[in-house]
Amino acid sequence: MFNNIILKIFLKIFKDFIKFLLKNITFIKLINKKQTKKPITMKKIALLLFLLHSAFIFAQKDVSGFVKDKTGAPLPGVNVLEKGTNNGVSTDFEGSFRIKVKDGATLIFSYVGFSTIKKVVSGDKIDVTLADGDGQVLNDVVVVGSRNAKRTVVNSAVPIDVINVKDVTTQSGKIEINQLLQYVAPSFNANKQSGSDGADHVDPASLRGMGPDQTLVLINGKRRHQSSLINLFGTRGRGNTGTDLNAIPAASIKRIEILRDGAAAQYGSDAIAGVINIVTNDSVDEFTGSITYGAFNTDAKGDFPEGTANTKGYRLDQKGFGNSFGKNQDFDGGSVKVAANYGTKIGNNGGYVNVTGEFLNKNKTLRPGFDFRKGFGEAEIQGINLFVNLAIPISEKTQFYAFGGSNFRDTDAYAFTRNDGERVVEAIYPGGFTPRITSKINDNSIAAGIRTETSGGWKWDFSNTLGKNKFHYNIKGTLNASLEENSPTEFDAGGHSLLQNTTNLDVSKNYGDILGGLNIAFGTEFRVEQFEIFAGEVGSYATYDTNGVPITDPTTQSAPIDPISGEPRPGGSQGFPGYSPANEVNKSRTNFSLYTDAELDVTESWMVSAAVRYENYNDFGSTVNGKFASRLKLTDKINLRGSVSTGFRAPSLAQIYYNLRFTNFSSGGATEVLLASNDSPVTRAFGINKLNEEKAVNASLGFTASLGDFTATVDGYLINVKDRIVLTGYFDATALGMNVDKAQFFVNGVDTKTTGLDIVLAWKKTFGSNRVEATLVGNINDMKIDKIKNGDLDEKTFFGERDRAFLLASAPPNKFGLNLNYARKWFDAGLSFTRFSEVKLLDYQMSDLTPEDFRTSPTQTEGELYAIQKQAATDTYGAKIVTDLTLGFKLSKSTKITVGANNLLNIYPDQQDDWVEAGGYWDAVQMGFNGAYYYARLGFNF
């Protein structure tokens, strides 16, 4: 009765949502117009809903059970797979599982370090005891890397990490997906920022040292939309957009699959570095959740000058400086995270709906700055995350599915401090002020589709995925200096959004009787994208004259003059200038693609696969890419694997059309800069060409080994990227007559070559009731800039030494992590050591000074002076080891408390001088700049 009510409610909501899409989403109409002669009608929707109401005839059995080792201890994370399908689950931390299978099905139980066993389903309950095995069996069936539903991690031709998120989240103090992956995936890197505008609110993340937009993100195998934010200033991934992984609640995730290999021929644009696929929860009749609280130690060790916000985090007055030093705080950045997940059946034939909710409240951190009034630290976040995953069988071999979510974040971050001069109005902020960039970020998505299998064994999957990211700026603790004492201190600065709608048809079939097995797949995709910039209020972007009227004619109107500096007062909200009507953009494009791939087990030991993909964009043309991969079993315990492929990444709409006038602060003061869109006359006047796609060649070679209790995967890789899109340096723009000093552009500016090695070594052993695990993950990476494509433009301005240093620093030389875990009955412990390599950046001495400023002798040559300048400008952040500790205690069968510390020893980056980009003592390096984080978590499972 209750389940039928839920079904009716869902169908009503789904019907109303379809009506909303058809009436209000222009892109659905565009898809109808472009793809079909007969558009979607409500009659067709009604037919679908009728099918959903039809009697379910797919007879399934609900099977539950318990998996333990020979001592009787429960085994969490055991893979339970229905033989011949990709239907599978993992046991929870109690060793329990629940799965729906066909009558008479065979279940396969596999776990690293234990022998795999098979059980035929004869009842509704199965208890299993796994014996120690002579090898570690990695039998996770994965979605990425292969369209063969029977392919597992161990027999894949390419490297794939499978991360059980439940294990990671219950054994770690990391509260965001980016930070979780930073410490468990060998070649994944993500950084927190400060003083970097929007990048303080959305963390740039990357694989194998590539850009944030060179990794494709999927949810349940469907393309995820990117953030509308484009990274600027002193951030990693400068000039790139990326996908906001933190918009996906961790509690909604079953596992994360990371394909560390070029895959554009399989999945399309953006997959140059690899693919991250997030598989969401599908469990039912289980309520899980957690409450986590943590805070940072403010004791920032270092030799800090007198008068700075030094070894303790003082509270910065939200209205500016005022009484900047409130109470001395031993802890800051306090965070509370509450998460819950619940699944229930829909009907009685295998349907389910799984719902996740998350709430996060995280305070700012304040860390040392060179000026005691300067704000430097992580942003404040209040966020709400919802996610739903459901499936409803329509017939024995046909299923309707849908998933999607909504993320809302209200964030608050420091901008650069204004100390004096024409930008400070003493009547409002005596002595200066630190503006705050706040944002409201809305990230929404929904995917729906039908998958079926014909009597001939063909699997069809038709789906549509719609996603939108909206980023709205509000600037607080600020002013418009041209309004002087009449200025408001808060402005709506406008923002930007990105909408993406993707329609897919995927078809595949497995021929088990052709040699060792042949899997073929083909499909098509149609994608529509829209990028918008919307204006803020007038005061956020306008410069006012002495009468308080916005200046429209500089020949007859002039801004007020600061009585001390004698300079005109600048307009616009400080911290982040508002978007004006001149910045507004509403651009869209379409993409159509066709692909085919095949995978053949030539023999039991040798597998080969190949893929080809054609893509056509309406704004820059077509591209064809291919991939070949192979795996060879040298012995029963050792596999050799490798691949070679071509790839591409289309320039994002933001890279083509983004434009803004902003103020850049350096040691030399403030500079007014115009970031011109790629299609503007200003861009063409400077000799900058139209953006084209980035082109890549990928190659990898590696091996896997399973030797008793020990497993190893080692994979080397080569990634050559031509026409990589970067952000130029600042060109002199005083002759433009636009009241700006400099101009900057997006260009296909460099060719890069990246070589590297990924290493994963694992050992697991059971001694009576004791379980011990040790894992070493590592990445060695080397990126070189092969060519700077400046044409006739000055190379130092086009992409100078500082710009190159930022690009290379986004690919750190290495990262290694050693993770040690121990468990016995009601207790478990984890100890990890993560070594982050040395990173070098060039500070403002490289651009604000000249070689002559370093002359100490009249005989020094220009080359010698330049070398001295570069050495002085080099900020070296030495290698550091970060230690994490976690202790878990089961209070009962259903509750567990975990306490621990991230960065237990309170390690900080090396202190630098006052020329760094971020405005504090450190830049955004791998290990972060907040110090030790202590936390406690209460987890429950009913």
SEZARO-721295 format. One record per residue (C-alpha): x, y, z. Coordinates in steps of 0.001 Angstrom, whole numbers, padded with zeros to 6 digits, always signed. Layout:
REM SEZARO-721295
XYZ;...
//
This chain:
REM SEZARO-721295
+000000+000000+000000;+002695+002482+001098;+004908+001572-001881;+002033+002071-004336;+001382+005518-002876;+005053+006413-003368;+004841+005195-006965;+001801+007357-007678;+003404+010402-006101;+006567+009910-008140;+004666+009503-011388;+002704+012673-010693;+005910+014607-009979;+007586+013156-013059;+004625+014096-015257;+004594+017662-013920;+008349+017919-014464;+008045+016792-018087;+005357+019435-018617;+007698+022033-017150;+010532+021014-019479;+008370+021082-022582;+006900+024479-021759;+009913+026297-020404;+013210+024793-021546;+014075+026175-024948;+016758+023575-025507;+014306+020701-025394;+012402+022491-028129;+015642+022990-030038;+016418+019273-029788;+012933+018451-031071;+013377+020831-033973;+016802+019569-034943;+016458+015864-034277;+012921+014819-035064;+010292+015633-037618;+007666+014993-034939;+008450+016754-031665;+007783+015268-028265;+004103+015613-027392;+002141+015118-024221;+000460+012133-025856;+003845+010421-026050;+004593+011348-022467;+001195+009982-021459;+002032+006738-023269;+005261+006464-021275;+003393+007086-018047;+000848+004425-019016;+003702+001981-019460;+005002+002926-016028;+001573+002094-014574;+001454-001230-016397;+001782-004456-014449;+005387-005405-013756;+006175-008868-014990;+009869-009020-014194;+010014-011722-011497;+012907-010956-009169;+013987-012295-005808;+015092-010061-002963;+018136-011772-001430;+019989-010650+001676;+022831-012128+003618;+025997-011790+005659;+029632-012273+004604;+032365-013074+007119;+035876-014478+007235;+036820-017808+008779;+037088-016204+012242;+033503-014980+012072;+034480-011304+011666;+032288-009376+009195;+033843-008384+005869;+032827-004912+004622;+033255-004012+000946;+032874-007555-000466;+031719-007479-004090;+028472-009408-004641;+027761-009825-008352;+024926-011587-010186;+026694-013849-012666;+026361-012833-016317;+025132-009308-015475;+026469-006022-014164;+024017-006176-011261;+026029-006007-008072;+026360-004548-004581;+028974-004335-001843;+028613-005439+001773;+028297-002708+004405;+030587-002356+007421;+028513-005058+009158;+029242-007491+006296;+025577-007417+005254;+024195-007099+001745;+020870-006998-000082;+020403-007551-003820;+017587-008274-006279;+018297-011101-008711;+016464-013448-011041;+015178-016752-009716;+017929-019349-009960;+020672-016751-010348;+024257-017391-009278;+025948-014887-006977;+029717-014345-007117;+031403-013193-003896;+034893-011676-004274;+037159-009686-002008;+040795-008633-002118;+042935-011285-000403;+040195-013959-000300;+039160-016749-002602;+036179-016044-004830;+033145-018286-004357;+029846-018760-006196;+026454-019468-004649;+023228-020422-006430;+020214-018524-005098;+017684-020973-003685;+016094-018906-000934;+015913-015310+000228;+018936-015480+002531;+022564-016465+001937;+025376-016394+004505;+028900-016778+003147;+032294-017434+004666;+035300-016406+002570;+038575-018231+003018;+041988-016633+002605;+043039-016806-001013;+046362-017044-002753;+045840-013810-004621;+043974-010552-004491;+041008-010645-006823;+039951-007245-008113;+036592-008074-009609;+034808-004712-009474;+032725-004447-012631;+033256-000935-013957;+031384+001395-016280;+034296+003426-017660;+037148+002174-019800;+035065-000499-021534;+031502-000912-022743;+031745-004632-022048;+029454-005266-019063;+031657-008207-018041;+034925-006283-017913;+036471-005859-014445;+039320-003727-013112;+041875-006500-013112;+041345-007516-016740;+040918-004015-018158;+043355-002834-020808;+043657+000590-019149;+044269+001732-015543;+041096+002267-013506;+040804+003183-009832;+037646+002040-008043;+037063+003926-004811;+034444+002661-002376;+033199+006009-001099;+031482+004557+001971;+034828+003198+003163;+036644+006458+002479;+034060+008729+004080;+033805+006633+007233;+037582+006444+007649;+038578+010018+006827;+037941+013561+007987;+037655+014936+004455;+034210+016478+003987;+034299+017283+000237;+034734+014978-002773;+037764+016865-004123;+039625+016485-000850;+038689+012805-000570;+040126+012077-004005;+043205+014212-003380;+044417+011689-000808;+043346+008345-002324;+043777+008703-006112;+047408+008767-007273;+047229+011373-010052;+044295+013486-008825;+045080+016999-007597;+042803+019668-006131;+043673+022901-004339;+041927+025317-002036;+042425+028953-003038;+042394+032359-001356;+042126+035745-003031;+041335+034115-006378;+037778+035331-006942;+035461+032493-008025;+038146+029836-007573;+037817+030362-003798;+034293+028948-004127;+034799+026115-006655;+038030+024115-006293;+039969+023475-009534;+040760+019749-009848;+042730+017734-012399;+044187+014368-013423;+047782+013704-014473;+048678+017384-014405;+046271+018344-017147;+043783+021207-016907;+040532+020953-014900;+038592+020941-018182;+040638+018076-019651;+038954+015461-017449;+035444+014300-018340;+033043+013661-015461;+030142+011205-015746;+027316+010382-013341;+026163+006766-013763;+027850+006822-017164;+026119+010039-018343;+027996+013266-019103;+027959+015794-016260;+027735+019521-017012;+030634+021796-016115;+030681+024817-013842;+030068+028201-015482;+033116+029553-013613;+036331+030118-015517;+039507+030263-013417;+041520+033474-013565;+044350+035164-011641;+046770+033104-009534;+044913+029804-009524;+045770+026346-010714;+044038+025734-014031;+044232+029376-015117;+042032+029961-018145;+040133+026686-017635;+036624+025744-016706;+035966+022513-014830;+033343+020276-013225;+032323+021050-009655;+032631+017642-007983;+031739+019151-004606;+028208+019783-005921;+027586+016025-005627;+026821+014804-002079;+029326+012204-000915;+026583+010280+000877;+024823+009674-002452;+027846+007927-003986;+028333+004176-004074;+031722+004249-005740;+033933+006438-007926;+035665+005012-010985;+038686+006933-012286;+039861+006004-015765;+043441+007235-015951;+043792+007179-019725;+042863+009308-022723;+039313+008401-023739;+038043+011057-026154;+037454+008381-028816;+035092+006600-026408;+033416+009440-024527;+034055+012643-026471;+035471+016065-025692;+037255+016789-022383;+038532+013216-021844;+042190+014021-022665;+043477+013195-019171;+040827+010608-018352;+037318+010085-017048;+035802+010214-013558;+032555+008243-013305;+030453+008595-010173;+028117+005656-009488;+025270+006573-007125;+023617+004553-004376;+020829+002099-005205;+020356+000412-001821;+016890-000062-000281;+015467-000651+003200;+018525+000911+004767;+018965+004286+006467;+022531+005517+006817;+023858+008842+007929;+026496+010768+009809;+027108+013933+011787;+030629+015365+011559;+032195+018309+013363;+035735+019581+012933;+037933+022673+013232;+041430+023862+012295;+044313+024577+014638;+045284+028226+014073;+048867+027834+015303;+050540+028577+011963;+054157+027762+012651;+056692+030141+011186;+058791+033255+011762;+056121+035884+011179;+056842+039616+011461;+055548+041621+014399;+052058+042995+013853;+050814+040375+011413;+047920+037996+011950;+050611+035551+012926;+050446+032367+014936;+046796+032701+015898;+043722+033243+013755;+042155+036525+014785;+038592+037304+013791;+038457+039857+010960;+035693+042443+011305;+033103+041661+008633;+032559+045358+007876;+036188+046045+007091;+039040+046558+009506;+037551+048424+012446;+038509+046326+015478;+040235+043688+013360;+041650+041835+016298;+038831+040409+018294;+039287+037444+020572;+042390+035336+019998;+041133+032091+018408;+042929+028790+018934;+040615+027146+016382;+038794+028394+013312;+037158+027074+010149;+034712+025085+012270;+032541+022860+010097;+029398+020826+010649;+028254+018275+008097;+025050+016261+008399;+024339+013560+005808;+021604+010967+005392;+020710+008363+002755;+017637+006169+002487;+016262+003857-000163;+012891+002195-000526;+011166-000107-002979;+008793+001186-005656;+006254-001515-006363;+007055-005181-005848;+009137-005987-008914;+012569-004522-008295;+011875-000812-008517;+013587+001497-006045;+014178+005107-005146;+017244+006169-003183;+017365+009669-001668;+020308+011570-000172;+020419+014832+001756;+023479+016711+002974;+023948+019931+004919;+027318+021660+005299;+028194+024709+007365;+031864+025714+007270;+033387+028891+008677;+036257+030883+007215;+039849+030363+008165;+042262+033270+008681;+045947+032717+008133;+049030+034958+008147;+049159+037914+005798;+051837+040546+005390;+049456+043212+006587;+047761+042440+009916;+044470+043609+008383;+044656+041385+005347;+042223+038487+004948;+043755+035235+003700;+042142+031830+004140;+039489+029395+002958;+035979+030585+002143;+032936+030219+004351;+030310+027799+002986;+026704+027019+003795;+025425+024330+001482;+022462+022031+000962;+022723+018987-001291;+019919+016710-002474;+020196+013717-004805;+017711+011081-006004;+018376+007830-007892;+015545+005560-009047;+014718+002694-011379;+011416+001094-012353;+011204-002156-014357;+008672-001874-017184;+009012-005453-018329;+011330-008387-017831;+014150-006756-019783;+013152-003105-019896;+013787-000525-017223;+013031+003157-016784;+015624+005017-014719;+016213+008569-013549;+018622+010376-011276;+019465+013950-010469;+020041+016450-007769;+020158+020020-006595;+023022+021759-004855;+022858+025218-003315;+025850+026961-001756;+026138+030351-000114;+029834+031227+000083;+031925+034070+001488;+035616+034625+000683;+038284+037286+001153;+039398+039565-001665;+042603+041628-001618;+042932+044353+001001;+042746+048050+000086;+045022+049978+002444;+045086+053572+001212;+044916+055813-001824;+042071+056711-004131;+040355+053335-003585;+039792+053938+000136;+037095+056280+001430;+038197+057094+004964;+034704+058194+005974;+033509+054609+005435;+036630+052520+006157;+039279+054400+008142;+042668+052885+007338;+041435+050555+004625;+039237+047491+004161;+039115+043899+002921;+036204+043327+000511;+034456+039968+000579;+033292+038101-002495;+030153+036174-001656;+028319+033955-004093;+025167+031977-004448;+025812+028855-006510;+022940+026744-007826;+023767+023453-009501;+020862+021337-010776;+020663+018256-012952;+018271+015512-014007;+018816+012469-016210;+016181+010007-017385;+016228+007110-019762;+015071+003659-020747;+017360+000672-021113;+016288-002645-022579;+017631-005888-023990;+016135-007527-027079;+015586-011249-027532;+018692-011249-029719;+020886-009968-026904;+021161-006341-028063;+021258-003827-025201;+019709-000418-025922;+020023+002644-023684;+018268+005905-024619;+018628+008860-022242;+018484+012601-021845;+020514+014560-019295;+019895+018199-018439;+022148+020205-016140;+022656+023844-015238;+025158+025728-013094;+024476+029299-012015;+027043+031452-010213;+025750+034772-008783;+028149+037259-007153;+027342+039593-004251;+030192+041785-003024;+030126+042794+000642;+032304+044955+002873;+033128+046956-000250;+032427+050339-001847;+032311+052228-005144;+035014+054836-004525;+033627+057235-007145;+030514+057643-004974;+032761+058559-002040;+030969+058668+001334;+027609+058075-000390;+028633+054626-001587;+026756+051504-000498;+028920+048791+001023;+027223+045865-000725;+026491+045252-004424;+024794+042687-006639;+027573+042124-009178;+025726+039832-011612;+027088+036460-012637;+027105+033677-015189;+025458+030344-015956;+026034+027280-018106;+023282+024949-019309;+023933+021611-021010;+021452+019132-022458;+022720+015781-023740;+020702+013135-025573;+022302+009679-025913;+021582+006430-027670;+023955+003563-026811;+023711+000049-028268;+025877-002974-027422;+025986-006754-027689;+028276-009454-026390;+029030-012514-028549;+030365-015142-026182;+030875-017712-028941;+033295-015656-031082;+036799-016687-030032;+037040-015817-026315;+034210-013294-026564;+033433-010231-028670;+031680-007103-027439;+030588-004455-029919;+029040-001087-029167;+027962+001974-031091;+025907+005048-030444;+025174+008678-031029;+024993+011816-028918;+023471+015245-029450;+024442+018027-027065;+023299+021620-026674;+025175+024134-024528;+024315+027673-023475;+026559+030179-021679;+025231+033395-020181;+026688+036410-018402;+024099+038620-016712;+024684+042155-015462;+024710+043367-011878;+023319+046573-010451;+024618+049858-011895;+026725+050768-008865;+028684+047515-009170;+030221+048494-012513;+029691+052234-013130;+032072+055117-012463;+030262+058213-011188;+031100+061880-011777;+031313+064567-009099;+027537+064991-009243;+026885+061303-008541;+025838+060561-012140;+027225+057526-014034;+029861+058645-016521;+028773+058064-020120;+030901+060762-021788;+034468+061028-020412;+035006+064295-022320;+032390+066147-020273;+032239+064094-017075;+035007+063239-014628;+035297+061182-011477;+036048+062746-008069;+039735+063222-007233;+041278+061725-004112;+042710+064652-002119;+045785+062702-000979;+046905+060764-004057;+045551+063270-006548;+044225+060392-008646;+040640+059933-009908;+038441+057684-007787;+037788+054359-009567;+034259+053062-010088;+032661+049656-009618;+032456+047390-006598;+035897+046639-005226;+036941+043029-004662;+035090+041963-007782;+033714+044417-010384;+030148+043898-011475;+029254+042680-014937;+027805+045518-017004;+025323+045302-019912;+028378+045543-022187;+029620+042245-020702;+026331+040403-021156;+026483+037196-023184;+023876+034677-024283;+025549+032180-026612;+024785+028570-027470;+026084+025802-029688;+025292+022233-030678;+027381+019120-030992;+026608+015859-032796;+028705+012702-032482;+028819+009083-033618;+030995+006399-032096;+031737+002708-032369;+034006+000456-030366;+034782-003241-030221;+036501-005468-027696;+037708-008963-028550;+039154-011676-026349;+041306-013279-029038;+042285-015981-026573;+041844-016402-022851;+045133-014529-022436;+044954-011822-025102;+042375-009068-025450;+042291-006185-027951;+039934-003234-028260;+039465-000305-030635;+037220+002757-030790;+036491+005520-033309;+034473+008684-032688;+033271+011456-035008;+032224+014818-033534;+030817+017915-035208;+030454+021296-033504;+028462+023993-035223;+030959+026681-034166;+034316+025238-035228;+033825+022074-037270;+034509+018357-037085;+037069+015999-035604;+037687+012248-035749;+039558+010385-033025;+040568+006785-032433;+041904+004482-029760;+043545+001065-029641;+044190-000884-026425;+045311-004387-025514;+045845-006612-022494;+048071-009709-022419;+048139-012243-019584;+051808-013145-019231;+050956-015586-016440;+047900-016308-014310;+049123-013624-011953;+050642-010948-014217;+048984-008868-016968;+050637-006515-019419;+048457-003710-020810;+048740-000646-022996;+046913+001817-025200;+047420+004543-027770;+044814+007119-028745;+044139+010539-030168;+041955+013038-028368;+040584+016538-028404;+038906+019148-026255;+036607+021748-027733;+037103+025307-026442;+034446+025977-023850;+031817+028623-024481;+033244+030523-021519;+036705+030573-023114;+035212+031920-026336;+032821+034538-024959;+033883+035434-021413;+034799+039115-020970;+035358+041394-017982;+036999+044614-016881;+038752+044076-013549;+041448+045418-011241;+044593+043354-010805;+046563+043914-007623;+050287+043265-007416;+053155+044656-005401;+053285+047583-007817;+049670+048557-007077;+046410+048323-008980;+046088+047872-012747;+042877+048145-014747;+042639+045157-017116;+040293+044265-019972;+039814+040532-020513;+038416+040596-024038;+036232+037849-025505;+037791+035786-028252;+035310+037056-030859;+035755+040768-030086;+037343+043388-032411;+039861+044194-029655;+041106+040590-029711;+041519+040616-033482;+043274+044013-033347;+045989+042472-031154;+046514+039629-033652;+044856+036891-031574;+043247+034140-033691;+039902+032382-033300;+039993+029536-030781;+040163+025968-032092;+040084+022605-030355;+043010+021241-028382;+044463+018103-029988;+046099+015290-028030;+047994+012025-028465;+047949+009616-025504;+049964+006468-024922;+050213+004212-021867;+051969+000974-020946;+051748-000900-017673;+051215-004147-015804;+049122-005649-013019;+050293-008373-010669;+048553-010474-008019;+051059-012334-005854;+049541-013923-002783;+048421-011155-000440;+050089-008500-002583;+048848-006714-005708;+050494-004104-007875;+049570-001901-010810;+052179+000277-012499;+051312+002369-015558;+053466+004810-017502;+051883+007441-019728;+052623+010067-022365;+050248+012938-023181;+051104+015368-025978;+048706+018311-026312;+048835+020721-029246;+047147+024135-029293;+046458+024076-025558;+044208+026966-024542;+045780+029345-022024;+045298+032863-020732;+047886+035345-022016;+049852+037873-020048;+048907+041551-019995;+049328+043592-023199;+049613+047392-023110;+046105+048685-023855;+046439+052395-023044;+046010+053234-026744;+042560+051630-026863;+040872+054655-025346;+038801+052408-023046;+040217+053639-019700;+042141+050412-019162;+045869+049845-018745;+046175+046260-019977;+044400+043684-022142;+044346+039893-021822;+043073+037078-024066;+042333+033353-024379;+044554+031726-027017;+045621+028336-028398;+048971+029361-027001;+051204+026382-026178;+052081+022777-026976;+052853+020603-023936;+054348+017172-023380;+053576+015266-020170;+055167+011988-019122;+054495+010158-015921;+054037+007011-013893;+051109+005872-011703;+051795+003287-008981;+049357+001387-006763;+050786-001299-004428;+048460-003076-001986;+048877-005740+000686;+046119-007254+002831;+046293-009966+005460;+044017-011491+008093;+045508-012810+011349;+042759-014447+013369;+040355-011606+014222;+042811-008963+013024;+042736-007455+009554;+045705-005428+008304;+045997-003454+005067;+048795-001382+003559;+048504+000574+000320;+051054+002746-001436;+049781+005050-004187;+052008+007352-006147;+052273+009548-009194;+055426+010844-010872;+054723+013564-013409;+056806+015734-015709;+055288+018417-017932;+057287+020409-020450;+056236+023283-022692;+057368+022268-026171;+056333+025405-028014;+054880+028845-027343;+052716+029873-030300;+053055+033633-030021;+053435+034343-033745;+054662+037925-034168;+053702+038927-030621;+056243+039488-027870;+056754+036126-026149;+057354+037555-022670;+054034+039368-022839;+052139+036639-024695;+053063+033851-022248;+055937+034888-020075;+057949+033232-017343;+055256+033711-014648;+052516+032313-016878;+054638+029265-017682;+055402+028705-014005;+051668+028645-013162;+050986+026112-015922;+053848+023829-014856;+052958+024108-011153;+049530+022664-011962;+051396+019414-012725;+053395+018749-009513;+056458+016499-009981;+055159+013762-007682;+052785+012708-004924;+052999+009552-002786;+050634+008223-000160;+051100+005336+002287;+047838+004200+003891;+047884+001758+006820;+044660+000258+008203;+043914-002099+011064;+040574-003570+012191;+039496-005939+014945;+035865-006537+015888;+034579-003201+017270;+037750-001163+016623;+039541+000116+013521;+042374+002561+012925;+043948+004250+009940;+047262+006049+009591;+048328+007685+006342;+051356+009614+005192;+051082+011761+002061;+054194+013319+000568;+053631+016332-001655;+056532+017245-003900;+058362+020517-004263;+056549+023196-006268;+058119+026320-007754;+056320+029508-008722;+057474+032937-009878;+056229+035897-007869;+055594+039527-008810;+059290+040395-008834;+059310+038783-012282;+056802+041256-013708;+056861+044343-011475;+060628+044801-011574;+063183+044924-014383;+066623+043277-014545;+068177+046697-013908;+066567+046761-010476;+068944+043923-009509;+072177+045499-010745;+074953+045560-008163;+077876+046024-010575;+078268+048016-013814;+079900+045002-015482;+076879+042681-015111;+075386+041632-018450;+071684+041666-019289;+071627+037864-019201;+073233+037789-015764;+070765+040356-014442;+067843+038383-015814;+069114+035211-014110;+069449+037090-010808;+065923+038470-011176;+064475+035016-011895;+066263+033521-008901;+064935+036273-006638;+061409+035811-008014;+061391+032027-007535;+059241+030879-004632;+060166+027308-003736;+057648+025336-001708;+059632+022380-000478;+058357+018819-000284;+056237+018102+002802;+054744+015008+004430;+051206+015297+005810;+050083+012747+008425;+046432+011755+008930;+045118+009613+011781;+041666+008119+012313;+040283+005902+015107;+036898+004182+014864;+034832+002666+017674;+031609+000684+017132;+029231+001614+019903;+026581-000855+018765;+025556-002807+015706;+024145+000346+014139;+026316+003198+015457;+029965+004085+015224;+032030+007038+016394;+035182+008137+014613;+037749+010674+015799;+040848+011818+014024;+043029+014507+012578;+043957+015568+009071;+047493+016985+009000;+048023+015754+012539;+051453+017382+012900;+050200+020820+011735;+052521+021087+008732;+052455+024308+006663;+053966+025250+003300;+057304+027050+003366;+056989+030722+004210;+057696+033127+001333;+058345+036847+001046;+055757+039544+000353;+055626+039146-003440;+053424+036056-003596;+050275+035936-005707;+047793+035051-002979;+048545+037936-000628;+049351+035728+002356;+052570+033867+003059;+051757+031029+000687;+050212+030263-002679;+047688+027490-003358;+050020+024501-003169;+048970+020854-002993;+048977+020389+000768;+046838+023443+001539;+047494+026304+003966;+045173+025672+006934;+047224+023375+009154;+045840+020627+011401;+042126+019738+011294;+040571+017783+014173;+037208+016083+013810;+034683+013677+015299;+031941+011812+013454;+028936+009831+014591;+027809+007339+011943;+024649+005274+012004;+023081+002531+009924;+019540+001184+010446;
//
